[in-house]
Amino acid sequence: MNATRRQFLGCGSAALAGMTAKGERRIAGSFVDDAFASGHQIRDRAPVSTAPRQERIPVVIVGGGIAGLSAAWRLQKRGFRDFVLLEMNGQAGGNARSGENEVSAYPWAAHYVPVPGPKATYVRELFEELGVLRDGVWNERFLCFSPQERLYLYGAWQEGIEPSIGLSRKDREQFERLEYLFAAFRDSGAFTIPMELGLSQSPRDLDRLSFADWLTQRGIDSPLALWYMNYCCRDDYGALAADTSAWAGVHYFASRVPEEKGPLTWPEGNGWITAQLLRRVGWSVRTGQMVRRIERPGKRQGNQFLVLTDKVSYATDAVIYAAPSFLAPYLLEGFSKLQKFEYSPWLTANLTVDRPPRGAGTAERAWDNVVARSPTLGYVDATHQTLRSQVDRTVWTFYWALAEGSPAANRALLLQKDWRYWSEAILSDLERVHPDIRNCVSRIDIMRMGHAMARPVVGSIFDPQRRELAQGRTRLLFANSDLSGFSIFEEAQFRGVEAADKILNRLGRS
Amino acid sequence: MALVLFISVFLISACGLIYELVAATLASYLVGDSVFQFSTIIGCYLFSMGIGSALSRYIRRGLVHRFIWIELMIGLIGGFSSALLFLAFAYTQSFAFLMYFIVTMIGILVGLEIPLLMRIVRGHFDFRDAVAHVLTFDYIGALAASLLFPIILVPRLGLVRSAMLFGIVNAGVALWSTYLFAAQLGNRRLLRGMSAIVLTILLGGLLGAKRITTAAEENIYADEIIFARDSRYQHIVLTRFKDDLRLFLNSHLQFSSRDEYRYHESLVHPGLSAIPTPRRVLVLGGGDGLAVREILKYPQIESVTLVDLDPEMTRLFSSNGMLTALNQRSFLSPKVHVVNADAFPWIDSDTTSADFIVLDFPDPTNYALGKLYTTAFYRAAARHLSAQGLLVVQSTSPMFARDSFWCIETTLRQAGLKTYPYHVYVPSFGEWGFIIASLRDYSMPKSLPAGLRFLNVESLPALFQFPPDMARIPMPPNTLNDQVLVRAYDRDWKDISH
């Protein structure tokens, strides 16, 4: 059909043909809402001016991510409202933040929660409250719609991310062996979510070697199996298997026994949960309040702590520290240097897609779309959870954990390269499976996260310092997913709720 | 001079014949009965040429000037004839009138051409030679056109663009004549300007026009394609063979006019006749208006709301004469309200209740359509049922897609509804299945509307009997997060085609 038309134009209207030829689209966009500036202010220990206003409040929660919001949720549920939550950014949510444009709401980071198992009681409690779980049945409108995932491998899309088509006998045998090994760990019951519950029964020696070494010891050398193991580590931990504790690698595969086909997801990802929590505890949240120092003036003044921001100094009896741990040495006096706390740098981008790209296989568009052997993690379609049967424009959230190389070098790269560099890299990656992607995308907004998530490096799970912080013996309680060693919703929520309970206990309110 | 002139004759002759062939072919496509169409159109065309020849003697002065104007008019009318006729067929009731009108106009204008041209060249040649040469090239042009048309134009360009192309040729001859006969022309600039305008319009039409059908597409359908359009949502194709009109959406047969009454009577009456006092009916899908036609057989019904995604479909079935004859102008009834919306969000947000709900969606061939067959959708639909309400679902074939049929049935039960599956034989589809679902008990109607062609009260019980090869098989329900139905459907139909 095209050929006919072209021949035709050649016959007599070459001039008109020239006019109809389309130039490449201009793609708009920018970096958005980075926390670099304020974060670096803390790192550089910019001088703290004395806050003009003093406020007395029994409990201060520092940090408005899922851990902080969950602590607030728990305190309020137990009838305690004498607290404030201080959030550095203009928007609470942390890794469960979201955005919205004229096409759809979309996540900026975490975009799903696996269907929680029976041990994740706080998660189940929250979801029952939110109508996600009712009488033991998961609301199917919040479960990820079919088709959930697809993988581009050997020039075609296949359903699911674990490779299943085109495997050699060796590949297949090794996938089966891995499943057999993980099943044994699963049956042991030691790899739980929340991880704290099973930790003491779990094999400590797994934390002494990397997941890559563990795989080698078990004779896993199929490139496809290794790709998949690495993909899972990059996806959940932002790290390669070589930089991940074997304990964490095993935990990923051995901790989940789904009772329903999930995961739970929303167009705005976990931003939906953030919004629901904010509807309940939003009154306590003060955004744009960067904590500059947490001081202990001594008991004689009656207060345990002074939490200083530029605007207010809060005199308080207890602090729930729900900000990332890497900031603690800069905020807390006499805080010893962190040893086994490493963080993975990430980049996420939201692409406004004006029309579905053509070609590259006929499989239907899935929620999560992964390309085998790409350094990125692929993209998630924000309008996948629509009830409409017809969707023209959509938003893709593109995920890229910068796992190759050292985190410090990658953080430097994130800061050094401009928007054009990163958007070009994203488009080039997508172009491999969607050759016409440049003609489909009208906007690319990019978020750079230098310390996106705790990285479960070798030795981090049983690290004494981390265990000490998790115990929380004072009235300054750490509550963040860093305590678990890896950043997932369930861990953050667990730490937040536990800290709230402990605080009420210490304040004699239980 | 001579050669250039005779090439003009050759070209305009070819153009004239092309328009005639375009009209006749198009009429055969759209209305059928090609012998009748070709005969009457050729007759009408030749007769109109005679009128043109007769009229030519009233043109006394400014022969070249008038000749150029005639060329431009033929170019415009002929060039857009095919596009106009397709549009008239789709959107008006007066296709035949417009067609004969256009054929007559072109015939008269073409009839003027040759006599005028002969008088123009009279000064340059001996009269005997002029007649011989002009007529020779006239007939050669006709031969060229008659060969070009079936071999190259129709298969490669389609009717719309072929006509446009030859409109351009006519306008080209006009422009060229302003140079050829420059000496005999006063107002050359105006004529050249006009020619340029007409050429631009036609070129625009040619580039803008999509092929109505492609050669490849013709092979998919057994019968002649009489209408084809890409709406925003789907590819709509109507085919016709004698009195059999068929609708295809994305290449899937939706109905054949020969036996659609079996399907639509069975879809509507076993449920609707069992409701004591039905007043409000809701139809989701069914943009052809055929289910609504059956629903309007109950005078006590006060309102029918039809929700269909595609405005192109409902407009086509409200305006095209052949299609409104088939659905008995059901969309034009004051009781019927057509809503063009996506069904799932619509049923979620709408708060009205209905006594009878018809779910007549396309088969679950993909995950987007599969959402309309899930427990979540059926729960949302059931919230609209009144106390006496019933719901009926077209449920694909229990014979060819047995897993799919029983999967839909299980899904309805999982959504908390009682189910009453039944099946009928529709020759163009094969054995086809439906499921009545409700919150209360259903019992078969004691009477049916008068004048049905297929259903009667005596035969109803048989519809609810399933022989062993279609009997229930256990299937999981279809849910948004696990669309087992789409996979089952895919498997079922693959098994048949292999």
Boltz contact constraints between the chains, C-beta under 6 A:
constraints:
  - contact:
      token1: [A, 4]
      token2: [B, 156]
      max_distance: 6.0
  - contact:
      token1: [A, 13]
      token2: [B, 203]
      max_distance: 6.0
  - contact:
      token1: [A, 140]
      token2: [B, 376]
      max_distance: 6.0
  - contact:
      token1: [A, 140]
      token2: [B, 479]
      max_distance: 6.0
  - contact:
      token1: [A, 140]
      token2: [B, 480]
      max_distance: 6.0
  - contact:
      token1: [A, 140]
      token2: [B, 481]
      max_distance: 6.0
  - contact:
      token1: [A, 141]
      token2: [B, 376]
      max_distance: 6.0
  - contact:
      token1: [A, 143]
      token2: [B, 481]
      max_distance: 6.0
  - contact:
      token1: [A, 144]
      token2: [B, 481]
      max_distance: 6.0
  - contact:
      token1: [A, 145]
      token2: [B, 480]
      max_distance: 6.0
  - contact:
      token1: [A, 146]
      token2: [B, 367]
      max_distance: 6.0
  - contact:
      token1: [A, 146]
      token2: [B, 483]
      max_distance: 6.0
  - contact:
      token1: [A, 147]
      token2: [B, 367]
      max_distance: 6.0
  - contact:
      token1: [A, 261]
      token2: [B, 481]
      max_distance: 6.0
  - contact:
      token1: [A, 261]
      token2: [B, 482]
      max_distance: 6.0
  - contact:
      token1: [A, 364]
      token2: [B, 367]
      max_distance: 6.0
  - contact:
      token1: [A, 387]
      token2: [B, 344]
      max_distance: 6.0
  - contact:
      token1: [A, 387]
      token2: [B, 345]
      max_distance: 6.0
  - contact:
      token1: [A, 388]
      token2: [B, 342]
      max_distance: 6.0
  - contact:
      token1: [A, 388]
      token2: [B, 345]
      max_distance: 6.0
  - contact:
      token1: [A, 389]
      token2: [B, 342]
      max_distance: 6.0
  - contact:
      token1: [A, 389]
      token2: [B, 368]
      max_distance: 6.0
  - contact:
      token1: [A, 389]
      token2: [B, 369]
      max_distance: 6.0
  - contact:
      token1: [A, 390]
      token2: [B, 233]
      max_distance: 6.0
  - contact:
      token1: [A, 390]
      token2: [B, 342]
      max_distance: 6.0
